Amino acid sequence: MGEEGQRKLQGASAAIVGCGAIGASTAQLLARAGVGRLRVIDRDFVEPSNLQRQALFDEEDARSALPKAIAAERKLRQLNSEIQIEGVVGDVGAGNALELLAGFALILDGTDNFETRLLLNDYAVQAGVPWIYAAAVGSYGITYVIRPGETACLACLLETPDAGPMMEETCDTVGVLGPVIGLVSSLQAAEALKLLSGNAQALHGRLMACDVWSGRMQSLAATRNAQCRACVRHEYSYLEGEAQPHITMCGRDSVQIHERRRALDLAALRDRLTAAGLTVKQNDFLLRFSTPPYEMTVFGDGRAILKGSTDPAVARSLYARYLGA
Ligand SMILES: [Zn+2]
């Protein structure tokens, strides 16, 4: 990379969308490498079950239920105080993708679902910005650099009849073996450093797939789909919000309730819920209460994650009962 490459890294920027396992490991590698400006966006908070694979977080973060974006920002600052690091607690969706991602030279996939990935793909193709897909399930991981107009995009790869099963397994239904995360995020971060240091000619251009259990490593050619919805027909259905539901699955036994932009006064809500006899835990970023068998976590932007049910009707009814319509 040389001195010239190092200098370019200092002036470079990347947005990391999702800071769970892969996002945290990649963010750490880029912060240590000296990428000048990093934005880490995550919608969730740290839980004990994350610690087996999510390298930036510790038991104290889980005890205080810190949002991952905040915990990540704090840890990354300790690793490198000379770069700009910003944690954003939020959920990247059709309504805010432009606002959260505009101006970044590269987008890194740290998400856990294909809906958000296809949204990132729409954004990146439309904006002409590269992004790096990465995913891990079980002991298997995969990563691929998407450069709009030059390589296949994620819609080229996924929106084909034979891509079905890949869309259904998620890390919450089968779990993730910790070591595969380091491997996938290293492959992702290496390509990011090539792009951000002005060494695009060094990109290998292959779809890399690996399984740390079987030891099988594959490097595959990916070809563009001549009829691709996103990079050929320029139909950005995810970015235009057509595919964005109001309530989405979010983990093994949880759903997320997306509210249209709604600034909640968490302190007032805590007082109200406490007066109603509920036990409420709160920090600066979120509030949590349980009403067995459910537990609800509410964020300042009006989003809530309901644990204990995947039934949208239950989620809507509890949200309306405790937070108002
Ligand atoms: Zn495409």
Residues whose N, C-alpha, C, O or C-beta is under 5 A from the ligand:
A	BS01	ZN	A152 C153 A155 C156 C228 A230 C231 V232
